[in-house]
Amino acid sequence: MIIPRSGGVYWQCRYSGISSGSCNRKQIVPSATIPKPFNIPVVQHWEKVFSTRVFSEASIVRGMLEENNIPVQLLNKQDSSYPMFGDIQLFVPAAFSVTAKELINNTLLN
């Protein structure tokens, strides 16, 4: 069991078979390594590079960006009952935004 503490310090139970509610203070020791779920790099800023009302168009553009090794997130803001309201947006990390916009513009213009 991993116990997050303030200041970015993680603690864990000395005995791995103990459930989350039964670890007392004598059994808690500092963790030597940060556990895998907390070892994920954090992207600070994502930028919107594409917006449409057609889901298939957003999926095609998303596939094109992924094919070019650009991380992309699709955010569907369409109403499920009324698809004419809202749109589908594609976001990429800020470091990839210029490249992504160029790829999208070149693809849509051709």
N, C-alpha and C positions, 0 to 999 in steps of 0.2 A: 504494500500500500504506500503510495506517495502522498505526502502532505505538503502543500505549498505554504511557505511562510513569507513574511514581509522581507523586503530587500532582495528578492530574487533567490533566496535560499530555499532549498528543498530538503525535506526530511523523509525518512522512511522507517517503517517498523522493522525491528531486528528479525522478526520471524515472519516469513512471507505468507504463511497460512492464516494470518490473523485478518479478520474482516475489518472494514473501515471504522466500526463503532467500538471495537474492543482493544484498541492499542493504548496502553497507558504510558505515562511519561518515562518510566524506567526502560521501556522497550523501544523508544524512539531514538534513533541515532542519525547524524547528518548523512545525507546521501553523497556518495563519492562522485557520481555523475548525474547530469541532468537527464531525466527520463526522456525517451524518444518522442512522446507526444509534444513535449515542450521544446524540442530541438528543431522546430520548423522555422525556416527563415520568414521574417515578417516583411511584406511589401508595404512601404509607407503610404504610397499614393497611387491610385488608379485613375486613369482618365478615360472619359467616354470618347470613343472614336467612330462609332456608327450607331444609327438609330433608324428603325423602320417599324411599320405596322404589320409586315408580312413575316411570319415566323420562319418560313422556308428560306427566305432571303437572308435573314439573320443567321440561320444555321449554315448556309453556304459560305457566308463571309467568315463565320467563326471557324469553319473547317479550313478555309484558305489561310487564315492567320495561324492556326495550329500546325498546318503543313509547313509553314515557314518558321517554325519554332518560336512563335510569339505566344506567351501565356495569355489566355483570354477568358473572361467571365461574361456569361450572358445573364442579363437581368430582364425578366419578363414582367412588365408593368401593365399588361393588358388585363382588362376585366374579363373574367371567365364567362359571364353572361352576355356581355356586350363587347366583342372584340374590336369594335370600331373606336372604343375609348382606350387610351393608353398606347404605349409602344414597347418595343423590344430594344434594349440598349446593349451594346457590347463595350466592355471596359478592358483596357490593357494597362500594365504597369507604366508609370510615367516615362521610364527609360526607353520603352518600346513604342511610345505614342507616335513619334514622327515617322518611323518605319512603317507602322501599321496604317497610318493615314495615307502614306504614299502608295502602299500596296492596294488599299481599298480604292483610291482614286484611279490608279492605273487599271485596275480590274474592271471597275464600273464604266470607265470611259471607252474601253475597247469592246 
